Amino acid sequence: MKQLDLILKEWEKDSPIDNSSLDETSRQTPMLHAKYLGLLADAKIQRNRAEMNQKTLLRDKWLYYNGKMDKDEVESRGWNYDPLDGKLVMKGDMNKYYDADPDIQKSEENVVAWKTVTETLTEIVNNLNWRHQTIGNMIRWRMFESGS
């Protein structure tokens, strides 16, 4: 997903801690936190939207596969009027058709992509929440090395 690639490239740029200027890195942490928290909030909204769209699609596909959608609606969507090609399918076997439907697969892929983006951003925000601890540890290590 393009969005995930952009976030990972941005994090690759933002994540290093400059060992020679820990004070500046510490000052930048709240700004980075705000940046990625905003991206996380937006991604959660997009994920929710994708999940709602998928629910609507699943309802429409259920109507379609069960012959409850009128012909005009089927045609307006560009779908084949007889999705089962004249076959009689048992109710328990319908999931095979749903699972193989390209529109449903594309929708599921979109939901999974937004879940991945939100999980990635959550990890980044968690990393930023603990960045002060990492910087503190680096400072304490320097003090130890210098004999303080």
C-alpha contacts under 8 A as a table, 3 or more apart, distances in Angstrom:
res1	aa1	res2	aa2	distance
1	M	4	L	5.45
1	M	5	D	6.44
1	M	113	A	6.60
2	K	5	D	5.13
2	K	6	L	6.29
3	Q	6	L	5.24
3	Q	7	I	6.30
3	Q	117	V	7.61
4	L	7	I	5.11
4	L	8	L	6.14
4	L	116	T	7.90
4	L	117	V	5.71
5	D	8	L	5.20
5	D	9	K	6.18
6	L	9	K	5.19
6	L	10	E	6.11
7	I	10	E	5.07
7	I	11	W	6.05
8	L	11	W	5.02
8	L	12	E	6.03
9	K	12	E	5.05
9	K	13	K	6.46
10	E	13	K	5.18
10	E	14	D	6.17
11	W	14	D	4.82
11	W	15	S	5.45
11	W	124	I	7.81
12	E	15	S	5.57
12	E	16	P	7.37
13	K	16	P	6.97
14	D	32	L	7.61
17	I	22	L	7.18
17	I	25	T	6.31
18	D	21	S	5.49
18	D	22	L	6.14
18	D	25	T	6.58
19	N	22	L	5.81
21	S	24	E	5.53
21	S	25	T	6.41
22	L	25	T	4.97
22	L	26	S	6.02
22	L	135	I	6.67
23	D	26	S	5.06
23	D	27	R	6.30
24	E	27	R	4.99
24	E	28	Q	6.21
25	T	28	Q	5.11
25	T	29	T	6.32
26	S	29	T	5.35
26	S	30	P	7.99
26	S	131	R	7.95
26	S	132	H	6.68
26	S	135	I	7.29
27	R	30	P	6.80
27	R	31	M	7.96
28	Q	31	M	5.39
28	Q	32	L	6.31
29	T	32	L	5.07
29	T	33	H	6.02
29	T	128	L	6.71
29	T	131	R	7.37
30	P	33	H	4.90
30	P	34	A	6.15
31	M	34	A	5.11
31	M	35	K	6.16
32	L	35	K	4.97
32	L	36	Y	6.21
32	L	128	L	7.53
33	H	36	Y	5.40
33	H	37	L	5.86
33	H	125	V	6.18
33	H	128	L	6.02
33	H	129	N	7.51
34	A	37	L	5.05
34	A	38	G	6.05
35	K	38	G	5.35
35	K	39	L	6.46
36	Y	39	L	4.89
36	Y	40	L	6.01
36	Y	121	L	6.64
36	Y	124	I	7.25
36	Y	125	V	6.31
37	L	40	L	4.94
37	L	41	A	6.17
37	L	121	L	7.68
37	L	125	V	6.47
38	G	41	A	5.14
38	G	42	D	6.29
39	L	42	D	5.15
39	L	43	A	6.08
39	L	121	L	7.37
40	L	43	A	5.01
40	L	44	K	6.14
40	L	118	T	5.94
40	L	121	L	5.54
40	L	122	T	6.85
41	A	44	K	5.18
41	A	45	I	6.44
42	D	45	I	5.14
42	D	46	Q	6.27
43	A	46	Q	4.95
43	A	47	R	5.98
43	A	114	W	6.61
43	A	117	V	6.68
43	A	118	T	5.76
44	K	47	R	4.99
44	K	48	N	6.10
44	K	114	W	7.67
44	K	118	T	6.19
45	I	48	N	5.13
45	I	49	R	6.15
46	Q	49	R	5.00
46	Q	50	A	6.12
46	Q	114	W	6.87
47	R	50	A	5.07
47	R	51	E	6.19
47	R	111	V	6.17
47	R	114	W	4.96
47	R	115	K	6.38
47	R	118	T	7.84
48	N	51	E	5.06
48	N	52	M	6.19
49	R	52	M	5.13
49	R	53	N	6.11
50	A	53	N	5.10
50	A	54	Q	6.10
50	A	107	S	7.43
50	A	110	N	6.70
50	A	111	V	5.51
50	A	114	W	7.81
51	E	54	Q	5.03
51	E	55	K	6.32
51	E	111	V	6.03
52	M	55	K	5.13
52	M	56	T	6.43
53	N	56	T	5.16
53	N	57	L	6.18
53	N	107	S	7.91
54	Q	57	L	4.93
54	Q	58	L	6.02
54	Q	104	I	7.46
54	Q	107	S	5.82
54	Q	108	E	7.22
54	Q	111	V	7.92
55	K	58	L	5.07
55	K	59	R	6.27
56	T	59	R	5.17
56	T	60	D	6.23
57	L	60	D	5.03
57	L	61	K	6.00
57	L	104	I	7.19
58	L	61	K	5.06
58	L	62	W	6.03
58	L	104	I	7.12
59	R	62	W	5.06
59	R	63	L	6.33
60	D	63	L	5.11
60	D	64	Y	6.09
60	D	69	M	7.87
61	K	64	Y	4.77
61	K	65	Y	5.93
61	K	98	Y	7.71
62	W	65	Y	5.29
62	W	66	N	5.97
63	L	66	N	5.27
63	L	67	G	6.13
63	L	68	K	4.79
63	L	69	M	5.29
64	Y	67	G	5.36
64	Y	68	K	6.04
64	Y	69	M	5.18
64	Y	74	V	7.37
64	Y	83	P	7.53
65	Y	68	K	7.71
65	Y	83	P	6.15
65	Y	84	L	7.32
66	N	69	M	7.94
67	G	70	D	7.87
69	M	73	E	6.58
69	M	74	V	6.65
70	D	73	E	5.49
70	D	74	V	6.40
71	K	74	V	5.05
71	K	75	E	6.11
71	K	81	Y	6.79
72	D	75	E	5.12
72	D	76	S	6.02
73	E	76	S	5.06
73	E	77	R	6.40
74	V	77	R	5.38
74	V	78	G	6.43
74	V	79	W	5.48
74	V	80	N	7.16
74	V	81	Y	6.25
75	E	78	G	4.94
75	E	79	W	5.97
75	E	80	N	7.47
75	E	81	Y	7.20
76	S	79	W	7.79
79	W	83	P	7.88
80	N	83	P	5.74
82	D	85	D	5.38
82	D	86	G	6.69
83	P	86	G	8.00
84	L	87	K	5.41
84	L	88	L	7.52
84	L	89	V	7.80
89	V	93	D	6.42
89	V	94	M	6.84
90	M	93	D	5.37
90	M	94	M	6.78
91	K	94	M	5.46
92	G	95	N	7.01
93	D	96	K	5.75
93	D	97	Y	7.51
94	M	97	Y	5.29
94	M	98	Y	6.39
95	N	98	Y	4.85
95	N	99	D	5.82
96	K	99	D	5.20
96	K	100	A	6.20
97	Y	100	A	5.17
97	Y	101	D	6.08
98	Y	101	D	5.23
98	Y	104	I	6.96
99	D	104	I	7.08
99	D	105	Q	6.93
100	A	104	I	7.76
100	A	105	Q	7.04
101	D	104	I	5.40
101	D	105	Q	6.15
102	P	105	Q	4.97
102	P	106	K	6.04
103	D	106	K	5.16
103	D	107	S	6.20
104	I	107	S	5.02
104	I	108	E	6.10
105	Q	108	E	5.07
105	Q	109	E	6.10
106	K	109	E	5.05
106	K	110	N	6.30
107	S	110	N	5.11
107	S	111	V	6.36
108	E	111	V	5.07
108	E	112	V	6.13
109	E	112	V	5.15
109	E	113	A	6.06
110	N	113	A	5.06
110	N	114	W	6.32
111	V	114	W	5.28
111	V	115	K	6.20
112	V	115	K	4.96
112	V	116	T	6.18
113	A	116	T	5.09
113	A	117	V	6.31
114	W	117	V	4.94
114	W	118	T	6.18
115	K	118	T	5.19
115	K	119	E	6.11
116	T	119	E	5.10
116	T	120	T	6.03
117	V	120	T	5.13
117	V	121	L	6.12
118	T	121	L	5.14
118	T	122	T	6.00
119	E	122	T	5.03
119	E	123	E	6.32
120	T	123	E	5.18
120	T	124	I	6.35
121	L	124	I	4.94
121	L	125	V	6.11
122	T	125	V	5.15
122	T	126	N	6.10
123	E	126	N	5.04
123	E	127	N	6.11
124	I	127	N	5.01
124	I	128	L	6.26
125	V	128	L	5.01
125	V	129	N	6.13
126	N	129	N	4.94
126	N	130	W	6.56
127	N	130	W	5.37
127	N	131	R	6.13
128	L	131	R	4.87
128	L	132	H	7.84
129	N	132	H	7.32
130	W	133	Q	5.37
130	W	134	T	6.69
131	R	134	T	5.02
131	R	135	I	6.22
132	H	135	I	5.10
132	H	136	G	6.05
133	Q	136	G	4.97
133	Q	137	N	6.13
134	T	137	N	5.08
134	T	138	M	6.27
135	I	138	M	5.03
135	I	139	I	6.28
136	G	139	I	5.10
136	G	140	R	6.17
137	N	140	R	5.04
137	N	141	W	6.09
138	M	141	W	5.10
138	M	142	R	6.28
139	I	142	R	5.12
139	I	143	M	6.29
140	R	143	M	5.03
140	R	144	F	6.18
141	W	144	F	4.97
141	W	145	E	6.13
142	R	145	E	5.08
142	R	146	S	6.17
143	M	146	S	5.15
143	M	147	G	6.29
143	M	148	S	5.10
144	F	147	G	5.16
144	F	148	S	5.60
145	E	148	S	7.56
